Amino acid sequence: MSPDSVRPCAVLDTDTYNEVDDQFALAHLLLSPDRVNLEAVYAAPFFNNRSTGPQDGMEKSYDEIRRVLSLVGGEVQPPVFRGSNQYLPGARTPVDSDAARDLVRRAMAPREGKLYVLTIGACTNIASALLLEPRIAERIVIVWLGGHAPYWNTANEFNLMQDPHASRILLEALAPLVLVPCMPVASHLIVTVPELEAQLAPYSKLGAYLTDIVRSYSDNAPGWSKVIWDIAVTAWLLQPDVAEMFEEPSPVLEENLTWSHPPGRPMIRVVRRLERDLIMADFYAKARARG
């Protein structure tokens, strides 16, 4: 299950203000118009110390998406849609939103190949779209940064635990699913502030901004590094040769946020390993070229 055309069509679902890595993933797509047709961007909810609740997190993410779009620039930019203002209130209860409705519309529109749905936050918008219109499952491929590897001792990771109901809907694999585990796969994609200051900051306003938000994320103690988790998903789409994959039955997400592996589950694709250096080299080169 790899992109089925040289320039696949995709949408990005992102809790962009939650941390400092979604911005890299969004920029990666925007800087790669020859490799992907980014049709839309959806703001996902989140709740942590950078928001007062899921709706506030979604609104802050919406604003941050707009900020990154303005820094990347370009004559043609994808539309941005507000997403869910809460997590799924029940196992089969969608949250209606502009983002979920837009995904249904795009997925059901005539197209060659499938629409790639890249989700790098709580997957509320995507699960809601599947509940609102189950037929889209046949027309999309979901690529999700959520949970840890199926063999890990816990599934408890921020994107997954924000909305367990939505996570379980994706894991039912009604739609083809590519799971990009946080541990121990995306966790390999680390950068340091000195690296960003040398490779990114001097070349553009975008580079300076990305460097600044990483620098401000920590006290920058000697030896500190930051995982740029979400670029794992965009790299899978843009650079298929950087990912080693395997296929296995979808795990079940238990109430205590651990994995179980009963028989009879649908098959999904799981990323086993990513080439960190090739991914970051591609990103730096594209960011420099934009200037």
C-alpha positions, -999 to +999 in steps of 0.1 A: +000+000+000+020+029-013+009+061-031-008+049-063+004+078-085+034+101-089+013+129-075-014+116-052-042+137-039-042+143-002-058+162+027-040+169+060-058+167+094-036+185+120-037+198+156-011+223+144-008+244+176-005+214+199+033+212+196+059+223+171+061+194+147+028+197+128+042+229+113+070+209+098+046+184+083+023+210+069+053+229+054+067+196+040+035+191+019+033+227+009+069+227-003+063+196-024+037+205-050+054+183-076+049+153-053+014+158-039-018+177-046-027+190-012-065+196-016-074+208+019-062+212+055-084+204+085-079+218+120-081+190+146-091+194+183-066+190+211-065+197+249-033+202+268-014+230+285-015+250+252-053+251+251-083+254+274-102+226+258-107+207+225-125+236+208-099+261+218-072+238+206-089+234+172-093+272+168-057+278+177-047+251+153-068+268+126-049+300+132-016+282+132-024+266+098-031+300+084+002+313+098+023+285+082+004+290+049+014+327+049+050+319+057+053+293+029+035+316+004+027+307-031-001+317-055-022+286-049-029+275-014-053+248-001-085+258+017-085+254+055-115+240+074-124+241+111-128+207+126-146+192+156-152+213+187-152+182+209-142+145+208-166+118+199-192+116+227-199+079+220-185+050+201-206+056+170-216+092+174-200+116+149-192+153+156-204+173+126-179+199+114-168+217+082-138+195+081-158+162+083-183+174+057-155+185+034-138+152+036-170+134+027-175+157-003-140+152-016-139+115-010-172+110-028-162+132-058-151+114-090-113+110-091-086+087-104-071+067-075-078+072-039-077+102-016-049+100+010-061+112+044-031+122+065-040+126+101-015+137+127-036+146+157-067+132+174-086+116+145-120+130+155-126+147+121-117+115+101-138+092+123-167+116+121-165+116+083-165+078+082-196+077+105-214+104+085-208+086+052-195+051+055-191+048+017-160+070+018-140+040+033-138+026-002-124+058-016-097+068+008-064+056+024-058+068+059-022+074+071-023+079+108+004+089+134-013+074+164-004+051+193+028+031+196+038+000+176+014-030+180+042-049+198+048-021+223+037-025+259+013+004+257-007+022+231-010+053+253+001+082+231-013+117+229-030+115+195-046+082+203-056+089+239-073+122+231-102+105+214-102+067+220-136+063+203-122+079+171-090+058+173-110+026+175-130+035+144-097+039+124-084+006+138-115-012+125-099-007+091-131+000+072-108+021+051-072+010+042-050+021+071-013+028+073-003+031+110+028+052+117+037+043+153+051+070+176+074+047+196+098+034+183+094+047+148+086+084+145+106+089+177+137+085+156+130+118+138+149+141+161+165+176+154+185+200+175+184+237+177+220+241+164+211+219+134+180+241+126+200+273+131+225+260+105+203+242+080+170+261+082+168+295+100+190+316+077+172+309+045+136+321+048+110+335+072+095+300+073+129+285+084+134+312+110+099+306+124+103+269+126+136+273+143+121+298+168+092+276+178+115+246+184+139+268+204+111+282+225+096+247+232+122+238+259+149+254+281+174+241+256+196+223+280+229+210+265+222+180+245+185+186+241+168+174+210+132+175+197+113+148+180+095+161+148+069+133+150+045+144+124+069+146+095+069+108+095+035+108+079+043+133+052+076+115+044+057+083+039+037+099+012+064+121-004+094+097-001+081+061-003+117+048-003+123+060+033+098+037+050+101+000+058+067-016+061+050-047+073+015-060+073-004-075+102-039-077+118-052-045+133-048-045+171-077-038+194-074-007+217-084-018+251-100+005+278-067+008+296-051+020+263-030-012+257-031-033+226-046-068+224-045-091+194-076-113+190-080-134+158-100-123+128-090-086+127-086-068+094-052-063+079-034-030+081+000-017+071+025-006+098+056+014+094+085-004+110+114+020+103+121+054+087+153+069+073+157+100+094+186+115+075+169+112+041+137+128+054+154+158+070+176+163+040+146+165+017+128+189+040+159+212+044+165+212+006+129+222-002+128+249+025+160+264+012+148+263-024+117+283-015+139+311+000 
